[in-house]
Amino acid sequence: MYSIVLVDDHAIVREGFKRLIELEPDLEVVAECRSADDAVEAVGSCRPDLVALDLSLPDGSGLPLIEHLRSVASDTRIVVLSMHDGEPYVSEALRRGASGYVTKGVAPEELVAGLRAVMQGECFLSSDLRKRRAERPSESRDPIYRLTAREREVFLLLAAGRAPKQVAGELGIGQKTVYIHRASLMGKLGAGSELDLYRMAAERGLLPRKN
């Protein structure tokens, strides 16, 4: 029996995925969490085989949480389950230690397929992400990929409308550090304002979809 911790701040989403997962005789949801703090506590106490993690949580981004959970329980594998389908999100999640990435727009069966693939030691991407990666030309000239990991985090939050103070709180860094990263990333991107950052993120499909 494989044990799974679900991390999503929407109860109705957690319930839907829990029912889907528990249709499988060898998969069991042992804890449900709505925040990063809840997830850290649950993973530390339950030591699950796998965590299904949303990236948008009320107490911060799920990207730093991936690394933290891996440090708490190195044997626990992580599958991101998110509405964010932009390539920087996917690449960054995998770089930080996720073993799979499933977007919420695909068929529910892909979640179960992803969980099983990851438990077998594979790296899994949902079909829409695989298709886009196969069709997309080289992105080496896109300035987004010149940003450091931290600059990408700051970029995505500023583009989504967060104020520097909010960015500092979500990432757990000082506000002055946010301004330093903002100046650096805006120089690399040739952006003159937050509006330019919003435009660049929107053109690349990196902004959260509005319900």
C-alpha positions as CSV (number, residue, x, y, z in Angstrom):
1,M,0.0,0.0,0.0
2,Y,1.4,3.4,-1.0
3,S,0.7,6.3,1.3
4,I,0.0,9.7,-0.1
5,V,-0.3,13.2,1.4
6,L,-2.5,15.7,-0.5
7,V,-1.6,19.4,-0.3
8,D,-4.1,21.9,-1.8
9,D,-5.8,24.8,-0.2
10,H,-9.2,24.0,-1.7
11,A,-11.2,21.4,0.2
12,I,-13.3,20.5,-2.8
13,V,-10.2,19.8,-4.9
14,R,-8.7,17.7,-2.2
15,E,-11.9,15.6,-1.8
16,G,-12.1,15.0,-5.5
17,F,-8.6,13.8,-5.8
18,K,-8.9,11.7,-2.7
19,R,-11.9,9.9,-4.1
20,L,-10.1,9.3,-7.4
21,I,-6.9,8.0,-5.7
22,E,-8.7,5.7,-3.3
23,L,-10.5,4.0,-6.1
24,E,-7.1,2.3,-6.5
25,P,-6.7,-0.7,-4.1
26,D,-3.0,0.0,-3.4
27,L,-3.1,3.8,-2.9
28,E,-4.1,5.5,0.3
29,V,-4.4,9.1,1.3
30,V,-3.1,9.4,4.8
31,A,-3.3,13.2,5.3
32,E,-4.8,16.2,3.7
33,C,-3.2,19.7,4.0
34,R,-4.3,23.1,3.0
35,S,-1.0,25.0,3.7
36,A,2.7,24.6,3.6
37,D,3.0,24.5,7.4
38,D,0.4,21.7,7.5
39,A,2.3,19.8,4.8
40,V,5.6,20.0,6.7
41,E,3.9,18.7,9.8
42,A,2.1,15.9,8.0
43,V,5.2,14.7,6.0
44,G,7.3,14.8,9.1
45,S,4.9,12.6,11.1
46,C,3.5,10.3,8.4
47,R,6.6,9.8,6.3
48,P,4.4,9.1,3.2
49,D,5.6,7.5,0.0
50,L,4.4,10.4,-2.0
51,V,3.2,14.0,-1.8
52,A,0.7,15.5,-4.4
53,L,1.4,19.2,-4.1
54,D,-0.3,22.3,-5.4
55,L,2.0,25.3,-6.0
56,S,-0.4,28.0,-4.9
57,L,-0.8,27.9,-1.1
58,P,-2.1,30.5,1.3
59,D,1.2,30.7,3.2
60,G,3.6,30.9,0.3
61,S,4.7,29.3,-3.0
62,G,5.0,25.6,-3.3
63,L,8.3,25.8,-5.1
64,P,10.5,26.3,-1.9
65,L,8.3,23.8,-0.1
66,I,9.4,21.1,-2.5
67,E,13.0,21.4,-1.3
68,H,12.0,21.7,2.3
69,L,9.9,18.5,2.1
70,R,12.7,16.7,0.4
71,S,15.0,17.7,3.3
72,V,12.5,16.6,5.9
73,A,11.8,13.2,4.2
74,S,14.3,12.4,1.5
75,D,12.6,9.1,0.5
76,T,9.3,10.8,-0.1
77,R,8.6,11.6,-3.8
78,I,6.7,14.7,-4.9
79,V,4.3,15.2,-7.7
80,V,3.2,18.7,-8.4
81,L,-0.5,19.0,-9.2
82,S,-1.2,22.5,-10.4
83,M,-3.0,24.9,-12.7
84,H,0.3,26.6,-13.5
85,D,1.4,25.1,-16.8
86,G,4.2,27.5,-17.8
87,E,7.5,26.0,-18.6
88,P,9.5,28.0,-15.9
89,Y,7.1,26.5,-13.2
90,V,7.7,23.0,-14.5
91,S,11.4,23.3,-14.9
92,E,11.8,24.9,-11.5
93,A,9.7,22.3,-9.8
94,L,11.7,19.5,-11.3
95,R,15.0,21.3,-10.5
96,R,14.0,21.6,-6.8
97,G,13.3,17.9,-6.5
98,A,9.8,17.1,-7.8
99,S,9.6,13.8,-9.6
100,G,6.5,14.6,-11.6
101,Y,4.2,17.5,-12.8
102,V,0.6,17.1,-13.7
103,T,-1.6,20.0,-14.7
104,K,-5.2,20.3,-13.5
105,G,-6.5,20.6,-17.0
106,V,-5.8,17.0,-18.1
107,A,-8.0,13.9,-17.6
108,P,-8.1,12.8,-13.9
109,E,-6.7,9.4,-14.9
110,E,-3.4,11.1,-15.6
111,L,-3.0,11.9,-12.0
112,V,-3.1,8.2,-11.0
113,A,-0.8,7.4,-13.9
114,G,1.6,10.0,-12.7
115,L,1.6,8.8,-9.2
116,R,2.3,5.2,-10.3
117,A,5.0,6.3,-12.7
118,V,6.8,8.3,-10.0
119,M,6.5,5.4,-7.5
120,Q,8.3,3.3,-10.0
121,G,11.2,5.7,-10.1
122,E,10.2,7.5,-13.3
123,C,9.9,11.3,-14.0
124,F,6.4,12.0,-15.1
125,L,4.9,14.9,-17.1
126,S,1.2,15.1,-18.0
127,S,0.4,14.7,-21.7
128,D,-0.1,18.4,-22.4
129,L,3.3,19.3,-21.0
130,R,5.0,16.5,-23.0
131,K,3.3,17.6,-26.2
132,R,4.3,21.2,-25.7
133,R,7.9,20.3,-24.9
134,A,8.0,18.1,-28.1
135,E,6.6,20.9,-30.3
136,R,8.5,23.9,-28.8
137,P,11.6,25.1,-30.5
138,S,14.8,25.9,-28.5
139,E,14.1,28.5,-25.8
140,S,17.8,29.4,-25.4
141,R,17.2,33.0,-26.7
142,D,14.3,33.7,-24.3
143,P,15.7,36.1,-21.7
144,I,13.5,34.4,-19.0
145,Y,15.9,31.5,-19.0
146,R,18.8,33.9,-18.1
147,L,17.2,34.5,-14.7
148,T,18.5,32.7,-11.6
149,A,16.1,30.4,-9.7
150,R,15.4,33.1,-7.1
151,E,15.0,35.8,-9.8
152,R,12.4,33.6,-11.5
153,E,10.4,33.3,-8.3
154,V,10.5,37.1,-7.8
155,F,9.6,37.7,-11.4
156,L,6.5,35.4,-11.3
157,L,5.2,37.0,-8.1
158,L,5.8,40.6,-9.2
159,A,4.1,39.8,-12.6
160,A,1.1,38.3,-10.7
161,G,0.7,41.7,-9.0
162,R,2.4,41.1,-5.6
163,A,4.0,44.1,-3.9
164,P,7.7,43.7,-2.9
165,K,6.6,43.4,0.7
166,Q,4.3,40.5,-0.2
167,V,7.0,38.9,-2.3
168,A,9.4,39.1,0.7
169,G,6.9,37.5,3.0
170,E,6.1,34.6,0.6
171,L,9.7,33.8,-0.1
172,G,11.0,34.4,3.4
173,I,13.6,37.0,2.3
174,G,14.2,40.6,3.2
175,Q,12.4,43.4,1.3
176,K,15.7,44.9,0.4
177,T,16.7,41.6,-1.2
178,V,13.6,41.6,-3.3
179,Y,14.5,45.1,-4.6
180,I,18.0,43.8,-5.5
181,H,16.5,40.8,-7.4
182,R,13.9,43.0,-9.1
183,A,16.6,45.4,-10.4
184,S,18.7,42.5,-11.6
185,L,15.8,40.6,-13.4
186,M,14.4,43.8,-14.9
187,G,17.8,44.5,-16.4
188,K,18.2,41.0,-17.8
189,L,14.6,41.1,-19.3
190,G,14.9,44.7,-20.5
191,A,11.8,45.6,-18.5
192,G,11.1,49.1,-17.4
193,S,8.2,48.5,-15.0
194,E,6.0,45.8,-13.4
195,L,3.6,46.3,-16.3
196,D,6.3,45.0,-18.6
197,L,6.8,42.0,-16.3
198,Y,3.1,41.3,-16.4
199,R,3.1,41.5,-20.2
200,M,6.1,39.1,-20.6
201,A,4.5,36.6,-18.2
202,A,1.1,36.8,-19.9
203,E,2.7,36.3,-23.3
204,R,4.3,33.1,-22.1
205,G,1.3,31.7,-20.3
206,L,2.9,32.0,-16.8
207,L,0.1,33.8,-15.0
208,P,-2.4,32.0,-12.9
209,R,-5.7,31.4,-14.7
210,K,-8.7,33.3,-13.2
211,N,-11.6,31.1,-12.2
